[in-house]
Amino acid sequence: MAGSSEVRTLLSRHKASLLHELNTTNLLSALVKRAVITQIDKDAVAGNADRSADADIDLFIDVIGAKGFDAFREFCFALEAECPHVLTDLLVDQHSIT
C-alpha cells in the first residue's frame, strides 16, 4: 500500500465502520495528538452540521489519503489503539486488493 489512491480506495471500502468509529471513539483526537491531522482538519470533518455524514467521511478519507504514507502508518497506529477491529478489517482487505 503505497499511493494515496490505494489508501483512498481501501478507506472507501470501509466507510460505514470508519464513520461509526469517528462518531463513537476518540479516533479524531488521537489523530490530532499523533499529528496525522490538524485541529482544523478535525473541526472540518466533525464540525459541520450542514453537511451529511457521507460528506464528512468522504472528507476524512480525502484528508487521510492526501497526507502520505507516514500519516497513513500513524493512522493505523491510532486505529490499533482506538478501534483495533477496524485495523484488522483494513489489513485483511488490503491483502485482498493488492
Buried (B, 14 or more C-beta within 10 A) or exposed (E): BEEBEBBBBBBBBBBEBBBBBBEEBBBBBBBBEBEBBEEEBBEBBBEEEEEEEEEBBBBBBBBBBEBEEEBBEBBBBBBEBBBEEBBEBBEEBBEEEE
